[in-house]
Structure formats: structure tokens, C-alpha cells
Amino acid sequence: MIEFRAVTKRFDDGTVAVNQLDLTVEAGIITVFVGPSGCGKTTSLRMINRMVEPTSGTILVDGQDVRAADPPRLRRGIGYVIQQAGLFPHRTVLDNVATVPLLSGWSRGRARHRAAELLELVGLPAELGRRYPAQLSGGQQQRVGVARALAADPPVLLMDEPFSAVDPVVREGLQDELLRLQDELDKTIVFVTHDIDEAVRIGEKVAVFREGGVLAQYAAPAELLARPADDFVAGFVGRDRGYRSLSFVDSGEVALDQVSTVAIGQPAGAPTAEWVLVLDEQRHPRGWLPPRSTVEGAVTEAGLTPGGSLYQAGTPLRGALDAALSSPSGLGVVVDERGGYAGVVTARQVLDLIERARPTATGAERGH
Amino acid sequence: MIFADMFAWLADPANWTGPAGVPARVGQHLLYCLIAVAAASAIGVPLGLWVGHTGRGGLLLVGTSNSIRALPTLGLVTLLYLVAGGGTGPVLVGLVVLAIPPILAGTYAGVQDVDRGVVDAARGMGMTGWQRLWQVELPNATPLLMSGIRSAMLQVVATASVAAYVGLGGLGRPLLDGLRVLDYGQFVAGAVLIALLAVLLDAVLAVFQRVVVPHGLRVVARAAKRPASANRSSQPERTGDAGESGASGDTGAAGTTGESAAELAIMASRRETGGSER
């Protein structure tokens, strides 16, 4: 548990980066600090391991005032991951990961053994350990950065915009990886980002900061999107927060419709007035045949109208609505866990489900 | 014609023996150079590391370095010689003063050049100031540090000829003697020997550089080589023509920032690699 008690940071030039911050970060979960640039989120993070000293106030980690400890010793007990990873270019990946154990006086053999375990934990092949950071992709470097921060098994992990320098696809993979790791490790993680999507995706609690270092709202992501505390938070979480909040609506029982399907390589049969879904041998959706289309001979991949996004049954409704909206037929394709065709769903059906989920929410609102 | 005279002079066995022979002159010259560069490194490297590490005094350092560069070495050595009343001391002091600025600038730029994220990570993981300096900043500074030392060595080898001017031997002797008696063969032989010594010492330092620069940094350099090669073709010309005065002039114009020191050291290293490759 990390407690900020009336913490203020005023820099030498007079700017107030953090203003009277009172905040308790719960143990064992991911807490995200989010806000526009200059809101003091990074400064707040860096005060936890004394990379920045507060002007006034107290920060406690597990009840201990951070000022009681010598900074290097304090920092060795707190994992630290930064943007661009900050790996040591002159050391191999394995020695990078072994840094903190070596600083803490472990033998080289034991530290390297531990480092190898961590590479495996973050999903990197062992032979990467002999390479140098410059030989790795951005995503791999970031994984090594996480492994390095975890090497001495610290209870607390500080992550300062760790994924903002990698491309969106890799970033999503890294976020999933972090959530998977957290399932195993149950660390107290403080994660700084300026990206509200990332914040609601990975945070169990989200602290929204506004300019001038003031905490605007501190809540679970679903709460933040459903009930922003004020106009600033509402503006920051964005215009499409209604859509985004679907990420937290479970699908429950989605009644699936069926459409006619045809397998690639099979004859399409007589033209119909319906869209026909084309599947491959594993029953993975490949695309659509428009109504009244005639196909000479067997159906091939080339003549298909590309499909929209796929919705995996059982995941939040955001994906279901997107599948319906992005599909050329207006029918969202629902797949099972193995990616095989399960059925289709229309946007209207998804909206009905959302409407049905609403009474509890409005009931809570009336209760205020 | 002149080269024929030079080969004649070099072929004369009388010029290869005794206290005035080529081996003795090379030995003296080499000794002055090694002592001067060693002493300058002993002063410049720790100072450059400290200023780069703390970030304090960088302005003062670059300013002082540039003004020292402007000192005419011959005048300085003669002055020190006259004030001290003879001996090798003044000559060595003059050479050391000449060798310090490139070493200092290279070391400082090397430390300043270390990625801020890397230094921040080192601190955040719990390295003390000393651990950061020894384990992170110094290893990463070695390429520019070594460029500084090689640059200093080239300048010292060339300038050590002034030792002869105050009567202390070295390869400046054939140069001066040849000039005095208009024996151009001897004169050119002296110049060529100095140049050969410079190339040889630079090659030795290049090998030393391969030993001290961590392998991981050479990997980085190789990875960065491809995009950099585009503007490299235009660089040697510019630095080659501008030479020493151009390099220091640039620094003066660019102001006394860390970046100008870095650029200076990088230009120095480019000039060398350009020279030794040709």
C-alpha cells in the first residue's frame, strides 16, 4: 500500500507540479495515474522512489516513510520501468535483467540464473539473453525493461509511460502481457499514462489528474466512464466514453442468429436475397457474398467482400457492437474460443442488451 | 627530387646510429608523446567524467578548453622554457596543456551523450552516484573518450617537434637541422617520420579502443551505420578542409553548450577515421 499525505511538489522555478495530493494506492492491484501533460502524474510517481523529493507532505510505502530509507536502498526494493525501457546498451540483455540482484550483492551466477527465469516469465526466448539491447525490437526491449524491474521480486512496481513509445498493435500485446503477469504476481503497480484508453484497459483503479497537479477523480474505470466527477474528467475521458464503457458490460446471454454459410472451394448454389457468410475448412469466417451475387463454380477467397471485426462470445459488448457496425452485411459475426463461426448478431440486438442492462445503473443514479 | 634526397638521407647508415640517429630521435619523440598524453589523460579523463556526471561546470569547461586551444604551443613552450630555465619539464607541460582539451571534451561529451533514459533507469534501479559513473556512464563514454585521446595524440605527435626548438631532440631535430642547412632531404625525412609515427600510434590506439569499448556499443554503432552513411559522404570533405581551426571555430559560434562539446568530439573522431581510412 502506498499513501500520499498532503504531498506538494513545487519546482525551483515556482511551478506547482503536485498540489496537496491525498491518495491511497491499494496493494496488489494496478493503479493508473492518468492526465494531460503537466498534470503531475509522473512527478507523483517519481516521488514514490525519491527520484523527486516532495516539497511538503509525506509518502508512505507499507507504512514506512520513504524518507526514512537511503534512496539507493529504497529504489532497489521498488521496480522501475520507464518509457523507451532505458536498457544499458553496453550490457547483454541477461546482464541488464540481473542489474538489481547484482547491486543487492547476489553472486553473478545466481543473478544470471534469476535473470534467465525472468526472461521466460515475460515471454522472451532464452537465447535473447546473449544479445544486446540494440539488437531487439521496441516491444522486446520493453519486455526486458519489465523483466529487469521484476528481477529482485519487489512488492511495488512503478511504470512511467512504459508502452507509449511502441506502435499500437505491439502496445496492446504488452498490455495483455502485463495483465497476465499481474494475475500471477499480484504486485502493487503504479502505472502512469496520458492515454485514457490504456488507463481504463489495464487499471483496476484510475486516478485522473488535472493541470496544476490536482487529483480530479479516483475511481474504478467503469465508474469513471459512467459517472465522471466533473466537466474536466468528462472531457478527458472523451466523447465516446459511452461506447468505451461497453468494455465493462458483460454480454450475458446473447441470442445468436444464423445465416447461410458456404465453405471456400464449394459451389455457391443459387443466388439468394441474403448475405452469405464464407467459411474456411476450420469454419473460420473469411468474408461475405453480397445478396444476389452469382458465382461461377467454386467460391474462392478472391471474390469475397471483406468482413468486419469478429466478436468472441462471452467478451464485453463493445466488441459485439463493433462487429455489427463494421460488418458489410450489418450482421456482426460471433466466433467461439477457437475462432470458429458461432452465429451473427445485429447492432439492434446489442443495443437491446445494453438497454436491458441499464435499469440497475439508472436505479443507482436515482438512489443518489 | 626532394624524395630522392629523402631516401638518400634515410639510406645513409650514419643517420641511423648514435644519439642523433633515427632510432634515438624516434625514441625521444615517442617518450615525450606518451608522457604528455598519459599525463593529460590523468587530468582530463577524471575531470571530464566528473563534470559530465554532475553536470556542473560544463560551461566553464568548454570555454576554458577553447581558450587553451587558441594558445600557440610554440610560444607557450618557449615561454615556459625561458621562465623555468631549461629542462624537459616546460616542453612536457606545454604538450600536456595542448593535449588536455580534446581529452577533456571527449570524455565530457561521452558522459553527456549517454541516453538520459539510461541514466534515469540506473538511478531508479538504485545505483549510487559512483556505481552509475563506473557501471554506466564511463563504459558508455568510452567511444568518445577514446576519440579524444586519439585526437590529442595526433596533435602531440605533430607538436612535439618544438622540443627540438629548445634543444631537446626528438624528430623535430632533422626538421630544424634540415631547414637550417637547406638539406631538404633531411627535412622531408623528419616530416615523414613524424607522420609515420602519428599513423602508427593512432593504429595502436585504435586497437586499444577496440579492447576498452564494450562489445554492445559496437553493436549499436553497426546498427546506426546504415542511416548515418547518407550524410557521411559530405562530412569528411568539410571537416577535412576546415581542419582544426574550423572545428574549434564551430564550437565557439555554437556557444558553450554540452552539445557543442559533443559535436566537437564527434568531428574530431570523424576527422581521424577519415584520415586513417585514406
HADDOCK unambig.tbl for C-alpha pairs under 7 A between the chains (distance, minus, plus):
assign (segid A and resid 51 and name CA) (segid B and resid 124 and name CA) 6.78 0.50 0.50
assign (segid A and resid 72 and name CA) (segid B and resid 126 and name CA) 3.96 0.50 0.50
assign (segid A and resid 72 and name CA) (segid B and resid 127 and name CA) 5.81 0.50 0.50
assign (segid A and resid 72 and name CA) (segid B and resid 128 and name CA) 5.91 0.50 0.50
assign (segid A and resid 73 and name CA) (segid B and resid 126 and name CA) 6.15 0.50 0.50
assign (segid A and resid 75 and name CA) (segid B and resid 124 and name CA) 5.97 0.50 0.50
assign (segid A and resid 75 and name CA) (segid B and resid 125 and name CA) 5.54 0.50 0.50
assign (segid A and resid 75 and name CA) (segid B and resid 126 and name CA) 4.66 0.50 0.50
assign (segid A and resid 76 and name CA) (segid B and resid 125 and name CA) 5.45 0.50 0.50
assign (segid A and resid 76 and name CA) (segid B and resid 126 and name CA) 4.79 0.50 0.50
assign (segid A and resid 80 and name CA) (segid B and resid 124 and name CA) 6.12 0.50 0.50
assign (segid A and resid 80 and name CA) (segid B and resid 125 and name CA) 6.35 0.50 0.50
assign (segid A and resid 86 and name CA) (segid B and resid 117 and name CA) 4.75 0.50 0.50
assign (segid A and resid 86 and name CA) (segid B and resid 118 and name CA) 4.23 0.50 0.50
assign (segid A and resid 86 and name CA) (segid B and resid 121 and name CA) 5.68 0.50 0.50
assign (segid A and resid 87 and name CA) (segid B and resid 118 and name CA) 5.97 0.50 0.50
assign (segid A and resid 88 and name CA) (segid B and resid 118 and name CA) 6.07 0.50 0.50
assign (segid A and resid 89 and name CA) (segid B and resid 216 and name CA) 5.95 0.50 0.50
assign (segid A and resid 89 and name CA) (segid B and resid 217 and name CA) 6.24 0.50 0.50
assign (segid A and resid 90 and name CA) (segid B and resid 140 and name CA) 6.66 0.50 0.50
assign (segid A and resid 90 and name CA) (segid B and resid 214 and name CA) 5.67 0.50 0.50
assign (segid A and resid 90 and name CA) (segid B and resid 215 and name CA) 6.73 0.50 0.50
assign (segid A and resid 90 and name CA) (segid B and resid 216 and name CA) 4.37 0.50 0.50
assign (segid A and resid 90 and name CA) (segid B and resid 217 and name CA) 5.35 0.50 0.50
assign (segid A and resid 91 and name CA) (segid B and resid 216 and name CA) 6.11 0.50 0.50
assign (segid A and resid 100 and name CA) (segid B and resid 125 and name CA) 6.46 0.50 0.50
assign (segid A and resid 132 and name CA) (segid B and resid 216 and name CA) 5.62 0.50 0.50
assign (segid A and resid 134 and name CA) (segid B and resid 219 and name CA) 6.85 0.50 0.50
assign (segid A and resid 134 and name CA) (segid B and resid 220 and name CA) 5.54 0.50 0.50
